[in-house]
Amino acid sequence: MKKIFLLIVASFVFYSVVLSQNITESAADAIVLKRMHTEARGHTIYAKYIQQTEFAITTSMGEVLELDYPCYLYYIRYEDQADETPAGHYWVVKASNGSFLEVNTKNDVSPDLTTWRIAFQCQFDNPLTDLPFLKEFIDYATEQQKIDFRYYARILQCIYKDKDGIGFFLKSWKGCDKEVYSSPFMNCDGEIICYCDFSLLNHFGQIHYICDNGLYVDVYKGKQIWEINPDPPYTIDTLYQNPLSVIQKSVEGKWQLNQITHTPREMPDGTISPWSTTNYANTFVDISENDVVMSGTDSIDYSLYTFSYSWKRMEVNAIDIGRTITTYVMWNDKQNRGEWYFVLLKCDDLWGWKYDQSERYNFRRIRE
């Protein structure tokens, strides 16, 4: 019979955790959760308190793990782990000071778990297909993006200090709204535990959330397990370089004309005018697949900007880029002239230029 002592194990990691004397069961559970990796596998963690100072576990291969102090003993079992799976995974938390020991044995099957308590449980093989509420969310998000290309959705899987141990943040938004709305935090059964500020989710590690219902959620580790990005993305720094299909999707919609910047030009008296900007508050532009309609109450001749259009791929001496580019120009079929080409989409701001470079336009998307 082969013995495995605490300092002679097949594979282990030892951690010292500064805690008070005689830690509680819930404190030991928290230590295990903090050290555990978040995996996309269903699992159950079993636990038992070892009160005696001499205790041994014998594996199916005759290996013996001997403990000589009171401790909290944990065993992890994955849902896709058959009885013959040659692996064992134990955690030991020393009761007196919270020292943590992870032991991986080889060629082992599960111990007799009938007298162990279930500390944490989340049963699935792949959460994205096995948990109905996640599958429903994915199907919904996929359909929403077909309606509005700016639609974005994300699922984060986290471990938290509660009875289930694993939870999921579900988040969706349009454009650049990801910092605005709270995200539902759900357990494995699809029950909403609370809502948390999504902007905090960029900071993984130990985080203490205060939910909208006053509940505290401690997220120890987290990872993104699914997302759907806007198609095209809602920020495109070089829109002019993209295919026509991307440009078309990016410019379609309802906009407010925010400002026009006028480039220097020669005046009748021979002087050169400086750069200047005019701001607008009551001018609106509706761009559909084939038409542009401008309306409002500002001092603009809107008839000049209400037209049917087509696209022409042309060379443009782009002032802001500092070189000649080839891009798609929105061609005013009514006036038979080049109207705008578009260079940048940043969240809900669209930037374009007059084809003749005389003016730069900033449009701001109108939320519906």
C-alpha positions as CSV (number, residue, x, y, z in Angstrom):
1,M,0.0,0.0,0.0
2,K,1.4,3.4,-1.1
3,K,1.0,6.3,1.4
4,I,0.5,9.9,0.4
5,F,1.5,12.3,3.1
6,L,0.8,16.0,3.0
7,L,4.2,16.8,1.8
8,I,4.6,13.9,-0.6
9,V,1.7,13.9,-3.1
10,A,1.4,13.1,-6.8
11,S,0.4,16.7,-7.5
12,F,-0.6,19.4,-5.1
13,V,-0.6,23.1,-4.5
14,F,-0.5,24.6,-1.0
15,Y,-1.8,27.9,0.0
16,S,-1.6,29.8,3.3
17,V,-4.7,31.9,4.0
18,V,-4.5,34.4,6.8
19,L,-7.7,33.8,8.8
20,S,-8.7,33.7,12.4
21,Q,-8.5,30.5,14.6
22,N,-11.1,27.8,14.1
23,I,-12.7,28.8,10.9
24,T,-16.3,28.1,10.3
25,E,-17.8,25.7,7.7
26,S,-19.0,28.7,5.6
27,A,-15.5,30.3,5.7
28,A,-13.9,27.0,4.5
29,D,-16.5,26.8,1.7
30,A,-15.5,30.3,0.7
31,I,-11.8,29.4,0.6
32,V,-12.6,26.5,-1.8
33,L,-14.7,28.7,-4.1
34,K,-12.0,31.3,-4.2
35,R,-9.4,28.8,-5.3
36,M,-11.6,26.9,-7.7
37,H,-11.3,27.4,-11.5
38,T,-14.5,28.3,-13.4
39,E,-14.9,25.6,-16.0
40,A,-17.7,25.1,-18.5
41,R,-18.4,21.7,-16.9
42,G,-21.2,20.8,-14.5
43,H,-19.9,19.6,-11.2
44,T,-20.8,18.8,-7.6
45,I,-18.5,19.6,-4.7
46,Y,-18.9,17.2,-1.7
47,A,-17.6,18.1,1.8
48,K,-17.2,16.6,5.2
49,Y,-15.7,17.8,8.5
50,I,-12.8,15.7,9.8
51,Q,-12.7,16.3,13.6
52,Q,-10.1,13.7,14.6
53,T,-6.4,14.5,14.4
54,E,-5.6,11.2,12.6
55,F,-7.5,10.4,9.5
56,A,-6.8,8.6,6.2
57,I,-8.4,8.3,2.8
58,T,-7.5,5.2,0.7
59,T,-7.9,5.6,-3.0
60,S,-9.1,2.8,-5.3
61,M,-5.5,2.2,-6.2
62,G,-4.4,1.8,-2.6
63,E,-2.9,5.2,-2.2
64,V,-3.4,6.7,1.2
65,L,-3.9,10.4,2.1
66,E,-3.1,10.8,5.8
67,L,-4.2,13.9,7.7
68,D,-3.0,14.6,11.2
69,Y,-5.2,17.7,12.0
70,P,-8.9,18.6,12.1
71,C,-10.0,19.9,8.7
72,Y,-12.7,20.4,6.1
73,L,-12.3,17.9,3.3
74,Y,-13.7,18.4,-0.2
75,Y,-14.1,16.3,-3.2
76,I,-15.1,17.6,-6.7
77,R,-17.0,15.4,-9.1
78,Y,-17.8,16.5,-12.6
79,E,-21.1,15.6,-14.2
80,D,-19.4,14.0,-17.2
81,Q,-17.1,12.0,-15.0
82,A,-17.9,8.2,-15.2
83,D,-17.2,6.0,-12.3
84,E,-14.1,4.6,-14.0
85,T,-12.7,8.0,-14.7
86,P,-9.0,7.8,-13.6
87,A,-8.8,11.0,-11.6
88,G,-9.4,12.3,-8.1
89,H,-9.5,15.9,-6.9
90,Y,-9.5,16.7,-3.2
91,W,-9.2,19.9,-1.3
92,V,-8.2,20.2,2.4
93,V,-8.8,23.3,4.5
94,K,-7.1,23.2,7.9
95,A,-9.7,24.1,10.5
96,S,-7.3,26.0,12.8
97,N,-6.0,28.6,10.3
98,G,-7.5,28.0,6.9
99,S,-4.4,26.7,5.2
100,F,-5.4,25.2,1.9
101,L,-4.2,22.0,0.2
102,E,-5.1,20.8,-3.2
103,V,-4.4,17.1,-4.0
104,N,-4.7,15.5,-7.4
105,T,-4.5,11.7,-7.3
106,K,-4.1,9.4,-10.4
107,N,-6.0,6.3,-11.4
108,D,-8.7,6.9,-8.8
109,V,-12.5,6.7,-8.7
110,S,-14.9,8.6,-6.5
111,P,-14.8,7.8,-2.8
112,D,-18.0,6.7,-1.0
113,L,-19.9,10.0,-0.8
114,T,-23.0,8.8,1.0
115,T,-22.0,10.5,4.2
116,W,-20.6,13.7,2.6
117,R,-22.7,16.8,2.3
118,I,-23.2,18.6,-1.0
119,A,-21.4,21.9,-0.6
120,F,-22.0,23.3,-4.1
121,Q,-23.8,21.9,-7.1
122,C,-24.3,23.0,-10.7
123,Q,-25.3,20.2,-13.0
124,F,-24.4,20.6,-16.7
125,D,-22.0,19.4,-19.3
126,N,-22.0,22.5,-21.5
127,P,-24.0,25.4,-20.0
128,L,-24.8,26.9,-23.3
129,T,-26.7,23.9,-24.5
130,D,-27.7,22.2,-21.3
131,L,-29.2,25.1,-19.3
132,P,-32.5,26.1,-21.0
133,F,-32.5,29.7,-19.8
134,L,-29.0,30.3,-21.4
135,K,-30.1,28.7,-24.7
136,E,-33.2,30.8,-24.7
137,F,-31.1,33.9,-24.1
138,I,-28.8,33.0,-27.0
139,D,-31.7,32.4,-29.4
140,Y,-33.3,35.7,-28.4
141,A,-30.0,37.6,-28.8
142,T,-29.3,36.1,-32.2
143,E,-32.8,37.1,-33.5
144,Q,-32.4,40.7,-32.1
145,Q,-29.1,41.2,-34.0
146,K,-30.9,40.3,-37.2
147,I,-33.3,43.2,-36.4
148,D,-30.6,45.7,-35.3
149,F,-27.0,45.2,-36.2
150,R,-25.8,47.2,-33.2
151,Y,-27.2,44.5,-30.8
152,Y,-24.6,43.0,-28.5
153,A,-24.9,40.2,-25.9
154,R,-22.6,38.5,-23.5
155,I,-22.7,35.7,-21.0
156,L,-20.2,35.5,-18.1
157,Q,-19.9,32.5,-15.9
158,C,-18.8,33.2,-12.3
159,I,-18.2,31.6,-9.0
160,Y,-19.9,33.3,-6.1
161,K,-20.2,32.8,-2.4
162,D,-23.7,31.3,-2.1
163,K,-25.4,27.8,-2.0
164,D,-25.0,27.1,-5.7
165,G,-21.5,28.3,-6.2
166,I,-21.9,29.0,-10.0
167,G,-23.8,31.9,-11.5
168,F,-24.2,33.6,-14.8
169,F,-24.3,37.3,-15.8
170,L,-26.5,37.9,-18.8
171,K,-26.0,41.2,-20.6
172,S,-27.3,42.8,-23.8
173,W,-27.3,46.3,-25.2
174,K,-27.3,48.4,-28.4
175,G,-24.5,50.6,-29.4
176,C,-22.4,51.9,-26.5
177,D,-24.9,51.4,-23.8
178,K,-23.0,48.7,-22.0
179,E,-22.3,50.9,-19.0
180,V,-25.9,52.0,-18.5
181,Y,-28.0,49.0,-17.6
182,S,-27.8,46.4,-14.8
183,S,-27.3,42.8,-15.6
184,P,-29.3,39.9,-14.2
185,F,-27.2,37.5,-12.1
186,M,-28.8,34.0,-12.3
187,N,-28.1,30.7,-10.7
188,C,-28.0,27.3,-12.4
189,D,-31.8,26.9,-12.3
190,G,-32.3,30.2,-14.2
191,E,-33.5,32.1,-11.1
192,I,-32.5,35.7,-10.9
193,I,-30.5,36.2,-7.8
194,C,-30.2,40.0,-8.2
195,Y,-29.1,42.7,-10.7
196,C,-25.6,44.1,-10.7
197,D,-23.9,47.0,-12.4
198,F,-22.4,45.5,-15.6
199,S,-19.6,48.1,-15.7
200,L,-17.9,46.3,-12.8
201,L,-17.7,43.1,-14.7
202,N,-14.5,44.1,-16.5
203,H,-12.6,43.6,-13.2
204,F,-12.3,39.9,-12.5
205,G,-10.8,38.7,-9.2
206,Q,-12.5,39.0,-5.9
207,I,-15.3,41.5,-6.2
208,H,-18.0,42.4,-3.7
209,Y,-21.2,43.3,-5.5
210,I,-24.1,45.0,-3.8
211,C,-27.2,44.1,-5.9
212,D,-30.3,46.1,-6.3
213,N,-32.1,44.1,-3.7
214,G,-29.3,44.6,-1.1
215,L,-28.0,41.1,-1.5
216,Y,-24.2,40.7,-1.4
217,V,-22.6,38.6,-4.1
218,D,-18.9,37.8,-4.0
219,V,-17.6,36.9,-7.4
220,Y,-14.2,35.2,-7.1
221,K,-13.5,34.2,-10.6
222,G,-15.2,34.8,-13.9
223,K,-14.9,34.2,-17.6
224,Q,-16.8,35.0,-20.7
225,I,-18.4,31.9,-22.2
226,W,-20.4,33.4,-25.1
227,E,-20.9,36.7,-26.9
228,I,-22.4,38.0,-30.1
229,N,-20.9,41.1,-31.5
230,P,-22.6,43.8,-33.6
231,D,-22.4,43.1,-37.3
232,P,-20.8,45.3,-38.3
233,P,-19.2,46.5,-35.0
234,Y,-20.6,49.7,-33.6
235,T,-17.2,51.3,-33.7
236,I,-15.3,51.3,-37.0
237,D,-12.3,53.6,-37.1
238,T,-11.7,53.1,-40.8
239,L,-15.2,52.8,-42.2
240,Y,-14.1,54.0,-45.6
241,Q,-12.0,50.9,-46.0
242,N,-14.9,48.5,-45.5
243,P,-17.0,46.7,-48.0
244,L,-20.1,48.5,-49.3
245,S,-22.4,46.1,-47.3
246,V,-20.8,47.3,-44.0
247,I,-20.9,51.0,-45.0
248,Q,-24.6,50.6,-46.0
249,K,-25.5,49.0,-42.7
250,S,-23.6,51.6,-40.7
251,V,-25.3,54.7,-42.3
252,E,-28.8,53.5,-42.5
253,G,-31.2,54.8,-39.8
254,K,-32.4,58.0,-38.3
255,W,-29.9,60.7,-37.4
256,Q,-29.6,64.1,-35.9
257,L,-27.3,66.4,-37.7
258,N,-25.0,67.5,-34.9
259,Q,-22.5,69.8,-36.6
260,I,-20.9,70.8,-39.8
261,T,-17.2,71.8,-39.9
262,H,-16.3,74.1,-42.8
263,T,-12.8,73.7,-44.3
264,P,-10.8,76.8,-45.3
265,R,-11.7,78.2,-48.7
266,E,-10.9,81.3,-50.7
267,M,-13.3,84.2,-50.2
268,P,-14.4,86.7,-52.9
269,D,-11.9,89.2,-51.6
270,G,-9.0,86.7,-52.0
271,T,-8.6,85.9,-48.3
272,I,-8.7,82.4,-46.9
273,S,-11.5,81.6,-44.5
274,P,-10.5,79.8,-41.3
275,W,-11.9,76.4,-40.1
276,S,-15.3,76.9,-38.6
277,T,-18.0,74.8,-37.1
278,T,-21.8,75.2,-37.1
279,N,-23.8,73.3,-34.5
280,Y,-27.4,72.1,-35.2
281,A,-30.1,71.0,-32.8
282,N,-33.2,70.6,-35.0
283,T,-32.0,69.0,-38.2
284,F,-32.8,65.3,-38.8
285,V,-31.7,62.9,-41.5
286,D,-33.4,59.6,-42.4
287,I,-31.2,57.4,-44.5
288,S,-32.9,54.3,-46.0
289,E,-31.5,51.8,-48.5
290,N,-32.0,54.1,-51.4
291,D,-33.1,57.5,-50.1
292,V,-32.0,60.4,-47.9
293,V,-34.6,62.7,-46.3
294,M,-33.5,65.7,-44.4
295,S,-36.0,67.8,-42.3
296,G,-36.1,70.2,-39.4
297,T,-36.3,73.9,-38.5
298,D,-32.6,75.0,-38.7
299,S,-31.4,77.4,-41.4
300,I,-30.7,74.8,-44.1
301,D,-32.3,74.3,-47.5
302,Y,-33.5,70.8,-46.9
303,S,-34.5,70.2,-50.5
304,L,-30.8,70.0,-51.4
305,Y,-30.4,67.1,-49.0
306,T,-33.5,65.1,-49.9
307,F,-32.6,62.7,-52.7
308,S,-32.4,59.2,-54.0
309,Y,-28.8,57.9,-54.1
310,S,-26.6,55.1,-55.4
311,W,-23.0,54.3,-54.5
312,K,-19.9,54.9,-56.6
313,R,-16.5,53.7,-55.8
314,M,-14.2,56.7,-56.4
315,E,-10.9,58.2,-55.4
316,V,-11.1,61.0,-52.8
317,N,-8.3,63.3,-51.6
318,A,-9.1,62.8,-48.0
319,I,-8.0,65.8,-45.9
320,D,-8.4,64.2,-42.5
321,I,-6.6,61.1,-43.6
322,G,-3.8,63.0,-45.4
323,R,-3.8,61.0,-48.6
324,T,-5.9,59.9,-51.6
325,I,-8.2,57.0,-50.7
326,T,-10.5,54.8,-52.8
327,T,-13.9,54.4,-51.1
328,Y,-17.6,54.3,-51.8
329,V,-19.2,57.7,-52.3
330,M,-22.9,58.3,-51.7
331,W,-24.0,59.7,-55.1
332,N,-26.9,62.2,-55.2
333,D,-28.9,60.9,-58.2
334,K,-31.2,64.0,-58.0
335,Q,-28.4,66.5,-58.3
336,N,-26.0,64.1,-60.1
337,R,-23.1,64.8,-57.8
338,G,-21.1,63.2,-55.1
339,E,-22.6,63.9,-51.8
340,W,-20.8,62.2,-48.9
341,Y,-18.3,59.6,-48.1
342,F,-18.1,58.2,-44.5
343,V,-14.9,57.7,-42.5
344,L,-15.7,56.8,-38.9
345,L,-18.5,55.2,-36.9
346,K,-18.0,55.5,-33.1
347,C,-20.9,54.3,-31.1
348,D,-23.8,56.5,-32.2
349,D,-21.7,59.1,-33.9
350,L,-21.2,58.9,-37.7
351,W,-18.6,61.1,-39.4
352,G,-18.7,61.8,-43.1
353,W,-17.3,64.3,-45.6
354,K,-18.7,66.2,-48.5
355,Y,-17.3,64.6,-51.6
356,D,-15.6,68.0,-52.6
357,Q,-14.0,68.2,-49.1
358,S,-15.7,71.5,-48.3
359,E,-17.5,70.2,-45.2
360,R,-17.2,67.5,-42.5
361,Y,-20.5,66.2,-41.1
362,N,-21.2,64.7,-37.7
363,F,-24.5,62.7,-37.4
364,R,-25.8,61.3,-34.1
365,R,-28.0,58.3,-34.2
366,I,-31.5,58.7,-32.8
367,R,-32.6,55.9,-30.5
368,E,-35.9,54.4,-31.1
